[in-house]
Structure formats: C-alpha cells, structure tokens
Amino acid sequence: MKFAITLILIQLLFAPNVLSLGSNRKRVQEGAWGGQHIGMKVTRSGATIQYDCASGTIDEPLVLDRSGRFTARGKHIHRHPGPIRVNEPDASAPAIYTGRVVGNHMTLTVTLAGSRQTVGTFELGLGQDARVVRCL
C-alpha cells in the first residue's frame, strides 16, 4: 500500500512538468511574414499564403524543433488569370510546407504532396511587405 501511495505522489509531483512540456514548445511568431513573390499570415492554428498566381493554407500549428525547423501539411491552390468560373474544378492539392526560422527570417519550401514537385523556396521576414504579382 505504501508503494502505491508513493508512486501516486511521485506522479503528482512530476505530472505538471510533463504537461508543461507541450505548452513550452516554440511556434513560428504569429503575424505577417513577407518576401519576394510571397506573403504569409501566421496564426495560432496555421497560416494563409498568397503567391504569384497561387495561394495556400497551412492547416496545423507551425511548431519549431530545437533547430528552428518545422514541417506542416496544408493545401496549395493554383490560380489563373480572370474570374473563377461557376462549377470550376477544385484546383487545390495537398502540400507539405517545410521551413526554418532564425530570428525574424524564414526560409519556406512548398512541395506538392502527391507528386513531390517543389513549388518553390521562399525567403520571408516578419513584418516585411509581401511582393506578390497577381495573375493578369
């Protein structure tokens, strides 16, 4: 009986530390990130992205490892000039977003999940203007 009580006390002492590990994980700073041909708005739950003639979403939190790297899944949507037509097929494709953050600088690579085709690698800065060219 003493052993069971001791074990419970040990678990209660260490449980808060274990639970706090998840909340101490670093995330990509929320806010506007911009660069040449890309703009990204990071939120607690993911991000929205605007590129030249495309857009995308990151559908999960951007959690950094100890080296400042992240991998997240989302969608990449190829756009075209002109209006979106009624009954136009969905142009979205599953995408993998990988990156690294050092201070206020991010390198982001976008890869289509199915074909493993790289859409591009982009350099972004926190609080920097997005320089995106719209399809005309």
Secondary structure, DSSP 8 states (H G I E B T S, - for coil): -HHHHHHHHHHHHHHHHHHHHHHT--B---EEEEEBTEEEEEETTEEEEEETTEEEEE-S--B--TTSEEEEEEEEEE--SS---TT----EEEEEEEEEEETTEEEEEEEETTT--EEEEEEEEET---B-----
